[in-house]
């Protein structure tokens, strides 16, 4: 089996390879087709699906995987929340899976509402560089108990599991 991953981000590639340790993977730089900072479930899911479709169409893979992180402003419980979604497609069917979600501090939420992107905001606030390629926001706000690759692995497993269950792999 060959899986095309719609990102060259090493954390996203790691997440897919954790779920599928015995398959060939190819990282493909693709556009998500959504803003750099996706807002809400619909936009984040659309970005993941677009990445999966683009990865598959731009490769000889059997499956395309797309992963997208976003933020969502929720009423209950109130606040701006980190969200993450994965999509897996075989070209005919697409399945989705979600990762864990955590509430972001109001100081971060305000900057996001003002149009900033989460990764650079966290880099600035924490004096870090490319946090999104490391433990990510989920790692920061779980005190390192859940890293970004861990969280994305859950999303990918939720999406890919539907194919694996159906095929008996």
N, C-alpha and C positions, 0 to 999 in steps of 0.2 A: 504494500500500500504506500502511496505517495501523497503527502499532505502539503499543500501550499498555504503558507501563513501570510496574511495580508499586513505585514509589518516587519521591519528590520529591527525593532526595539528588542534588545536581548531578553528583557523580562517577559515579554509576550511570547517570544520563541521558546523560552524556558518553560513557561506554563503549558504550552501545547506539548512539548516533548516530555513533560512529566506525565501527562495523560496518556500519551502514545509513545512509550519509550522504545518500542521495537519497530518503528516505521521510519521511512525516509521523509525528511521535511526540507522545504525550501522556503526561505524568507523572501518575500516579494514586497518591494516598496510600492504601495498603492495609496490612492486618495480615499478618504472616508466619505467624501461628498457632503459632509456636514461641517459646521464651524469648528475652529480649533478647540473651542470650549463648548461641547454639546450640552444643551440644557434640556432636562426632562427625559423621561423614559423613551418617548417616541423618537426623539432625535438621536439618542444614544444607541438605541436598537437599530435604527436606520443606518447609522455609521458602521456598526458591526456587520450588518447584512451587506452593505456596499463593499466593505473590505473583503468579506468572504467571497462574494461574486467576482470582484476584480482579481483576487488572488487566484481563483480557479481558472478564470478566463485567460489570465496571463501566464499560465503554466501548463504542464502536462500532469498535474495532480489529479488524484481520484477525488479529493475533497479540498475545499477551500475553507479556511478558518479566518474569521474576522473578530477582533476584540476592540471594544471601544469603552473608554472611561468617560464619565460625564458627571454632572451635578443636577440635582433636582430640588426645586423649592417645594416643600411639602407643608400642608396645613396641619396634618396629624401624623406623627408628632411634628410640631412646628420646627422649621429651620431649613437650611440648605444642606443637602445630604450628598455624599459621595456615592455614585452608583457605577456599576460596571456590567457590561453585557458581552457575551460571545455569541457568534453565529457560525454554524457549520453548514455547508451546502455540498451536495453531490452534483449540482447543476440542474436538478429537477425539484428537489425538496430541500428546504432550509429549516433547521432546528435552532432554537435559542436557549441559552442558559444565563443565569444571573449570578453575580458574585455577591459578597457581603456588602452592606451599606453602613456608613457611619455618619453621624451629624458633624458638620464642620463648625468650628468656633465662629461666633458672630463677626469677629474682626476679619476673618477670611471671607465669610459670606458677603460682607459689605463690599469688599473689593471685587468679588466675582459679579455681584449685581451691577457694579459700576463698569463692567465690561472686561475685566482682567481674566486671564486663564489660570487655572489652579496650579499647574506645575511651576510656572515662573513666580507666582505669588508665594508658594511655599518655599521655593529656593530663596526668594528675597527675605521672607519672614524668618526663616531658620538659618540663613547664611550658608545655604547648601548650593550644590551645582548638579543639575540633572537628576533630581530626586525621583522623577518618573522612570528613570532607567535603573533605579535601585529599589528601596523598600516602598516607595510611593507614599501617597497620603494615608493609605490604609495602615501602613507600617508605623507612621508617625502617630496616628490617632488610636492605635491599639498598643502603643508603647512597645512595638516590635514583636508582639505576640502573633500577629498575622502580617506577613510581608505581601508585597504586590504580586509576586509570582504565585504565592499560596492562594490569594484571593482570585486571581485570574484563572488558576488551575480549576477551582471550583466551577467557575462560569463555563470554561471549556468542557469540563467533564459533563456538566448538565446539558450542554448542546450536543456534544459528540455521543454521549451515552445512548441517545435515541437511535443513532445509526448502528452502534455496536450491538445494542440489544436486538435490533431487527435482523442483523446479519449473523448473530451468534458468535461474533469475534470476542 
